[in-house]
């Protein structure tokens, strides 16, 4: 297979880590983008090396900042060459019932989960189109499709991710660049474990498979969408949610 350069945002989180590993297993050179305030980079790299992933290149920046995204992609290109695969995975939650939600919780989630797609994709999409090959995979959520009480901000941003991806897929379809969405259900990561245990249990009870997803079950789908085999798939939304919700 052809080795390509894959940049993953939110790379050091639960889902991001699995995505990096699955892309590396598929033979790609992985650039791990992480928030500068994340202070466990060295420990993460050591853990990855221990698990057999020794070649990750790291770039630091806030995906809600256009300037940071320009800088991260420039660093990735300098270290590894042009970015062929972009996985927009970085995301946050600020869950509150709408009655109690303040503008800062709204703005933070829209900026990190949605505006980040403009900021990052802008740095790579035209160059992918010029080269005639590219893969963009955007991580949305089951809650962007079905809506979730306590997540008006997150559900709005994640629904926006789907709209963005369909529109860009149409613009780039003839240029060899695909844009697809993965909507994970509840995955066993720190973000989900932050839900109060009784609330989380009530959510798991509603999942037909009665369990959380394993991060690699999402990472594997990313690797597929980034592959040559997925060349005819664009503008698509992949639901990976244990049967929780179908479109
Ligand atoms: N539907 C409708 N109403 C609900 C509800 C639901 N699912 N859950 C709670 N409520 C109601 C309660 O009945 C209660 O109503 P009353 O005040 O009339 O009695 C009210 O909401 C409680 O509101 P509070 O603001 O006082 O509740 P809280 O502060 O204790 O908790 C919350 C609010 C933090 C949003 C909590 O409900 C929660 O964590 N919910 C889960 C949200 C969720 O699923 N987040 C997913 C995070 S993981 C992720 O996002 C990854 C992914 O992509 C899947």
Boltz pocket constraint, residues with backbone or C-beta under 6 A from the ligand:
constraints:
  - pocket:
      binder: B
      contacts: [[A, 93], [A, 95], [A, 96], [A, 97], [A, 100], [A, 140], [A, 141], [A, 142], [A, 143], [A, 148], [A, 149], [A, 150], [A, 151], [A, 154], [A, 184], [A, 185], [A, 186], [A, 187], [A, 191], [A, 192], [A, 195], [A, 196], [A, 199], [A, 203]]
      max_distance: 6.0
